[in-house]
């Protein structure tokens, strides 16, 4: 698959439309809309609308609007303040009106890492719930159990002391209290549909979080198609929300098969790499040099700071953890393959609580995972496009470094690069730098890394 961050072709975009023209309906054979009308439409419904609001590059910074101006429910507003969200981010302020105003618009939104994406769809979604009705009204697809638990937990905090019930559903047992809002993996939700465990006719909203990843995943596509086919048979219209930091041309092509029109919030590529994440690299001759650098970091690491180390393969994730553990370093493993679910859940819980500080992982938490105390992300390997080994995985890199620098905090993304006969990591990194028009600086020693840490603590970059 081509990893370029392509925009839809000009002929795929109709003229800008008013919100009143945005249609939610599905029609045609097998849930697909007819080819002559299945367009995705960028929308600007007034001069203060999302298109104008999101042309700036500082998308992670706070909006000029307040929660009060957005007319947030008082009980949810109180919870947001208790969670530390004193003001909405720009993406949150922009999506709230789009999602909650009638007629309800479908939405495709690029939400840069760390800008409050869960709140951008979660807060307006909660406002659309009728808590007086004991029915399932919204479904959120998350790509793994870690993100199901995280998203459900965040939304539950936002609506605590209300009668809205949010459930993270990781099984499909009869008699489960699914609540008003279901957060689930697509595969599990497909089984819920097949077993007819919920009344689908009460659902108002479907959210695909990390939508680009979902569309590339066959299990999600299968569940999504089944859901849409069920909607068509029930003659239903619902609101579709697609959120991610990264979209490719083929993702838009997929979406337009199911959504006749949608509002679209687009972020320029150069604005995607975050200004509050300092990107650096350290050149190594051998893999052993990478391990030695990590050892130096572990000897001098700042207490209570979390660090995530990303490795490209499950096999070497295990190997690296074992090598460092054998030398007495307290490092922990998180992966999907060969790691039971209970251990995965416990590891995340301990990492968030601070009991675990150094996490070696695959890309299982490269998307969506949110822990503000993560100040350092290390790419032990530069992510590669496995179909084109001489090309980096641009979106994976962006999501990895986005695990730090969350919602206005500072962080460091460090890349350990070496060149061998198979992969030239330095060249891959330079392609990434050019692609995002970013600046990735070279460091020569662990001392340079620790100096940057001091700047983060003093908030000087």
N, C-alpha and C positions, 0 to 999 in steps of 0.2 A: 504493500500500500504506500502510496506517495505521502510523505509526511509534510508536504508544504501546507502552510496555513492559508489555503486558497479561500477567496471570497466566492460567493455564487456568481456565475456568469451574468453579464448585464441583461441577457434575455430572460434570466430566471427571476428578475425583479420587476414587479409592476410599479406603477406610479404610487406615490405615498398616499395613504388612505387615512381617513378619520377613524377614530375608535369605533364609531357606530357602524362602520363597514366591515369590521373584523368578524369573520364567521367561525363558529366552533363546530359546525356539523360535519359528519362523515357521510358519504354517499357513494354509490357505485358498487361494483362487484367485489365481493370478498373484503369489504371494509375499505377499499381503496377509492380515493376520489378520482374523478375523470381527469384525464391528462391535460385537457385544455384549461382547467381551473385550479390545478394543484400548485399554486404559487406561494412562495413565502414573501411576505410584504413588510419591508421596513416601515415603521409607523411613527408619525409625529402628530399627536392629537392636539397639541397647542404649543405656543411658543416656549413654554416651560417644560415641555415633554421630554421623554427619555433621550431622544436623539440629540437634542441640544444640550441636555444636562450631562451627557456622557461623552462629549467630544474631547473633554480635557484628558490629560494623561495622569492626573492625580486621583485615579479612581478609588484608591484605598482610603483617601482622606474623608473627613466628615463632611456631610452635606450642610448646606446653609439652613436647611429646614430642621425643625425639631420634631420630636415624637408628638408633641401637642398639636403642631400644625398638620401633621398627618392624620390626626384624630384617632390615635391608637386607643383601644379600650383601656380604661383606667386600671383594671386589674392586671392586664398584660403589661401595660406601661410600668407599673410598680415593679413587676418581676424583672423587666428589662433593666431598670435602674439597679436592682439588687444584684443582677448578673454583671454589672459594670458597664452596660451599654447606655451611656448618658445621652448619646445622640446617634441618629442613624448614619450609616455610611451612605455615600452617593448612590450606590447600587440599590441599597435598601429603600431609600427615599423614592427612587425612580420606579421600582417595581411595585411598591405598595399600592399606588393608585391604579396602575395598569391591571393588577390582579384582582383588586376588590371592586372596581367600578363596573357598572353594567353598561352595555352588554359585555360579558366576561370574555376577555381576549386570550387566545393562545399566545404563548410567549417563548421566544428563543433568546436566552440571555447569556452573554459572556460575563462571567463574574470573576475577576482576577483573584488569584490566591490571596487569602488573608483579608479579604474585604468584607467578610460577613455574609457569605453565600447562603448558609443555612437560614439565617434571618431574612435574607432577601426573598426566599420563597416561603419560609416557615411562618413568619409574622402575618403576612396577608392571608395565607392559607388558614391559620387559626381564626382569623376574623370572618372567614366564610363558613365556619362550622356553626350549625344550629345545635347547641348543646341540650336543648329541650327534647330533641329527637334522639333516641337510643339506636342510632344507625351508623354504619360506616360511610363516611362522606368524602374521605380523601385517602389516596394511596401514594406512597413515596417509594420509588425503587432506589435502593442503595446497593452498591456493587459487592459488598462482602459483609460478614457478620460484625466486623469491627465498626464499620460505618453505620450499619443498622442500629447498633447499640448507642453509638455516639449521637446520631441524629435524633433518635427517639428520646434520648436523655436530655438533649438541649431543648427540644420542643416541649417536653414535659415540664421543664423548669420555667419556660416562658408562660405556660398556662396553669401553673400550680395555683391552688385556691380558686380555680374555676371548675366548672363541671365538664370541661372538655377532657376526654380520655385519649391519650396517645399511647400506642402499643408498638413496641419493637417485636415483630413476629418472626421467629426463626424455626418454627415448626408448623404443622398444619393439622393439629388434632381437633377433633370434633368437640364442641363445648368450650373452645377458647373464647375469651372475651376480647374481641378484636378492637373494640372501642370506636371512637369517631375517626381517628387517624391511624392508619396502618403504615408502619415503616418495615419493609421486607426486602429480601433479595428477589429478583425476578423469578428465579427457579422455584422458590418456595411459594411465591404468590400464584404461580401457574398451577401448583397442586391445590391451592385453596380454591381457585376457580374450577378446576376439574372435579373436585369433591363437592362443589356448590355449598361451601361453608359460610358464605356471606351472601347478602342480597345485593347484587351488583347495581340494581336500579337506583340505589340511593347515593351512589358515588358522584361527586361533583367535579373532582380534580384528580388528575394523575400527574405526578412529578417524576421526571427522570433526572436524578442527580448524577453528575459526571456523565452527562448524556452521550458525549462522543465515545467514551469507553463502553457504555451500554450498547450503543448501536453497533460497535465492533464485536460484541459478544453474542454468540449464537443463542445461548440460553435466554438472554434478555430479549433478543429479537423474537424468539419463539413465544415467550410470555406476552410480549407487547402485541404481537399479531393476534394471539388468542383473545386478549383483552379487547382489542378493537373489533374483532369479529363478533364477540359477545355484545358489544355496544350496538353494533349495526343490527343484530337480530332483535335486540330489545328496543330499537328505534330511539336511542339515547344520544344526547349531546353533552359532552363534558369539556372541561377546560384542561388543555395540555400545557405543561410547563417544562421546558428543556433548559437545564442549567449546566454550564461547565466553563472552565477558563479557556478551553481549546475546542475549536470546531474546524473540521475540514470540509471541503466541497462535497465529498461523498456523504457526509452526515446530513447536510442540507437536502441532498437528493433523496435520502431515505425518509426524512421528516415530511417532505412535501408529498409523499405518497399517501400520507395519513391525515395531514392537516391542510385544509384548503387555504387558510390565511393565518398569519401570525405576526404579532409585533416582534421586532427584532432589535436587541441591544448589542451593538458590535464594539469591540475594543481593538484599537490599532495594535498590530503585532509588537511594535517597539514599546508600547505601554504595558505589555504583559509581564516583563521581567521587573521585579519590584525594586523601587528606589531604596527601600529600607532593608534590602538584603545585599550585603557586601559579597560579591562573587570573586573568588580567588582560585588559584591553582598552584600546585607544587609538583615539580617534575621529578620523576623517579626512573631509575635505570631498570629496576626489576620489581617484581611483585613483593619481594622481601623488603624493599625500601619503603613500599607503602605501609607494610605492617610495622616497620620500625618507626615511621612517622606517627602512626596511631599510638604506638607504645609511648612515644615522647609526650603526646597529648594526654594520655591517660595518667602519666606521672605528674603532670602540671595542671590538670583540668580544674576548673573553678567549681567549688562545692555548690551543690544544689542546681546546677545547670544541666539540662537534658541535651543529649546528643543522639542523633540518628545517623547510622552508617548504612548506606545503601549499597548492595552488591547485586550484580546482574543475574546470578544463577543461585538456585537453592543449594546445589552441591557445595559451592564455595562459601555460601553463607554459613553453613554448618562448619566447614573447615576453618574459616577465619575465627569463628567463635571458639572452637576447640583450641586453636593455636594460642589465642590470647588468654584463655582460661588456664591453660597449662602453665602459663608464666605468672599466674596469680592475679590477673586482672579481672575485676568484676564486670563482665559484659554479659548481655543476655540476648537471646535469640527470639525473633518473631517471624514466622513464615506460615504459609498455608499447607504446603506439602509435608507430610509425615509429622505434623504437629496437631495434637487433638484440640478440639474446640475449647474445652475447659481451660487448658493451659494457655491458649491464645487469649482468652478473656482475662485470665488472671494476670498475664504478662502486661497487657494494656493497663489494667487497673493499677498495678504496681508502678508502672512507668509514670502514669498521671499523678499518683500520690508522692512520687519521688523516691520510693523504695528501690526502684530501678532507675539508673541515670543514663547508662550507655546501652543503646539498642541496636543490634545488628539485624538487618532485615532485607527481604526482597522488596518488590514494589507493592506489597500488600497494603502498606499504609502511605504510599506515595501520593495518593489522592484523598483529599477531604479531611485527613486526620488533623486535629486541632489541639495543640497544647502550647500555650503561650510561653512556657519556660524552655521550649526548645530554642536554643540560641545558636546551635551549630548543626548543620547538615553536612555530612561528608559523603561525596560520591567516591566510594572505593573504586568503582568502575564507572566510566562514562557510559550512559545508556545508549545502546545501539539499536538501529533498525535491523532486526534479525533477517529480514528479507534482502537488505542491501547493507552488508557489513561495513561498507565505506561511508555510510551515512548515519548520523546520530539520530536518536529518537527524540526529536525536539520537544514534543509535548511531555514526554516522561521527565526530561530534564527540568522543564518548567514546573511541573507538579512536585518533583522532589525538593527543589530548593524552596518551594512555596510552603514547606512544612515549618519553616521559620519565618520571622518577620510578620507575624500574624496581627492583623488589625492595628497597624500603627507601631508595633514594637519593632526592635532592631534584631537582626540576625546575620549569620555568616553562612554562605554556601561555599564549601571548599571541595575542589576537585583534585584527586590524586591521579596524575596522568603518566603513562609510560608508553613507549613505542616498541613494538616487536614486529615479527614477521607477519603476524595475523591482523592485529588491529593497531592503528596509529592514533592513540587517544588524544594526543595534542592536536592533531589535525581535526579530529571530531569536535574538540572543544572550540577551536577557532571557527568552525562552521556554525556552531551554536552562537558564538559571540556575534558573528556577522548577521545571522538570521534574525536575532532579536535586537540588533543594533545596541547591544549592551557592552559593558566594559568589565572584563574579567582580568584581574591583576595577578601577576606572579609574585609569590612569596618564596624566600630562599631558606627559611628556617622556621622552627617551631616558635621562636621568639617573635617573629612577625605576626603569627597567628594570635599569640597571647596579647600582643600590643593592640590588635583589633578588638579582642575581647574587652580590654580595659576601656576602649572607646565606646563600646556598646554599653557597658555599665555606666559610663558617664554621659551617655546619650550624645556623643559628639560626631557621629557621622550620619 
